[in-house]
Amino acid sequence: MANQMCSIAKKALTKRYGYRNVSVKNGTGTAWGWLHVNIKYPKAIPCTCEHNAWGVLNYCQPCKETMRTQEKLAEAIVREALASEDKKLYTYDTDGMGDHEEMLLDITLI
């Protein structure tokens, strides 16, 4: 079931981001039903991202905004594609507060 969900999500995201820029996989172990989505997307222009003294990349404000916007858009694309096929993300309820859907989404700026 989850592999089918991966292919549905990848097909939908490919239309927006291109085939080589999208990776959709299952989690591992007990998180196998989770979707792990990785998307490569161009950096904002002008980009002033810098590495700090420890080598960690500090994103500039335009890049942060680009990542937030693309995360929201990609999540909406996946949810819409799955809903059109009558599929749902893996859900669980551990705190009695209702179901939590699991999708890990990562935007990599290139």
Secondary structure as a PSIPRED ss2 file (coil, helix, strand):
# PSIPRED VFORMAT (PSIPRED V4.0)

   1 M C   1.000  0.000  0.000
   2 A H   0.000  1.000  0.000
   3 N H   0.000  1.000  0.000
   4 Q H   0.000  1.000  0.000
   5 M H   0.000  1.000  0.000
   6 C H   0.000  1.000  0.000
   7 S H   0.000  1.000  0.000
   8 I H   0.000  1.000  0.000
   9 A H   0.000  1.000  0.000
  10 K H   0.000  1.000  0.000
  11 K H   0.000  1.000  0.000
  12 A H   0.000  1.000  0.000
  13 L H   0.000  1.000  0.000
  14 T H   0.000  1.000  0.000
  15 K H   0.000  1.000  0.000
  16 R H   0.000  1.000  0.000
  17 Y H   0.000  1.000  0.000
  18 G C   1.000  0.000  0.000
  19 Y H   0.000  1.000  0.000
  20 R H   0.000  1.000  0.000
  21 N H   0.000  1.000  0.000
  22 V E   0.000  0.000  1.000
  23 S E   0.000  0.000  1.000
  24 V E   0.000  0.000  1.000
  25 K E   0.000  0.000  1.000
  26 N E   0.000  0.000  1.000
  27 G C   1.000  0.000  0.000
  28 T C   1.000  0.000  0.000
  29 G H   0.000  1.000  0.000
  30 T H   0.000  1.000  0.000
  31 A H   0.000  1.000  0.000
  32 W C   1.000  0.000  0.000
  33 G C   1.000  0.000  0.000
  34 W C   1.000  0.000  0.000
  35 L E   0.000  0.000  1.000
  36 H E   0.000  0.000  1.000
  37 V E   0.000  0.000  1.000
  38 N E   0.000  0.000  1.000
  39 I E   0.000  0.000  1.000
  40 K E   0.000  0.000  1.000
  41 Y E   0.000  0.000  1.000
  42 P C   1.000  0.000  0.000
  43 K C   1.000  0.000  0.000
  44 A C   1.000  0.000  0.000
  45 I C   1.000  0.000  0.000
  46 P C   1.000  0.000  0.000
  47 C C   1.000  0.000  0.000
  48 T C   1.000  0.000  0.000
  49 C C   1.000  0.000  0.000
  50 E E   0.000  0.000  1.000
  51 H E   0.000  0.000  1.000
  52 N C   1.000  0.000  0.000
  53 A C   1.000  0.000  0.000
  54 W C   1.000  0.000  0.000
  55 G C   1.000  0.000  0.000
  56 V C   1.000  0.000  0.000
  57 L E   0.000  0.000  1.000
  58 N E   0.000  0.000  1.000
  59 Y C   1.000  0.000  0.000
  60 C C   1.000  0.000  0.000
  61 Q H   0.000  1.000  0.000
  62 P H   0.000  1.000  0.000
  63 C H   0.000  1.000  0.000
  64 K H   0.000  1.000  0.000
  65 E H   0.000  1.000  0.000
  66 T H   0.000  1.000  0.000
  67 M H   0.000  1.000  0.000
  68 R H   0.000  1.000  0.000
  69 T H   0.000  1.000  0.000
  70 Q H   0.000  1.000  0.000
  71 E H   0.000  1.000  0.000
  72 K H   0.000  1.000  0.000
  73 L H   0.000  1.000  0.000
  74 A H   0.000  1.000  0.000
  75 E H   0.000  1.000  0.000
  76 A H   0.000  1.000  0.000
  77 I H   0.000  1.000  0.000
  78 V H   0.000  1.000  0.000
  79 R H   0.000  1.000  0.000
  80 E H   0.000  1.000  0.000
  81 A H   0.000  1.000  0.000
  82 L H   0.000  1.000  0.000
  83 A H   0.000  1.000  0.000
  84 S H   0.000  1.000  0.000
  85 E C   1.000  0.000  0.000
  86 D C   1.000  0.000  0.000
  87 K C   1.000  0.000  0.000
  88 K C   1.000  0.000  0.000
  89 L C   1.000  0.000  0.000
  90 Y C   1.000  0.000  0.000
  91 T E   0.000  0.000  1.000
  92 Y E   0.000  0.000  1.000
  93 D C   1.000  0.000  0.000
  94 T C   1.000  0.000  0.000
  95 D C   1.000  0.000  0.000
  96 G C   1.000  0.000  0.000
  97 M C   1.000  0.000  0.000
  98 G C   1.000  0.000  0.000
  99 D C   1.000  0.000  0.000
 100 H E   0.000  0.000  1.000
 101 E E   0.000  0.000  1.000
 102 E C   1.000  0.000  0.000
 103 M E   0.000  0.000  1.000
 104 L E   0.000  0.000  1.000
 105 L E   0.000  0.000  1.000
 106 D E   0.000  0.000  1.000
 107 I E   0.000  0.000  1.000
 108 T E   0.000  0.000  1.000
 109 L E   0.000  0.000  1.000
 110 I C   1.000  0.000  0.000
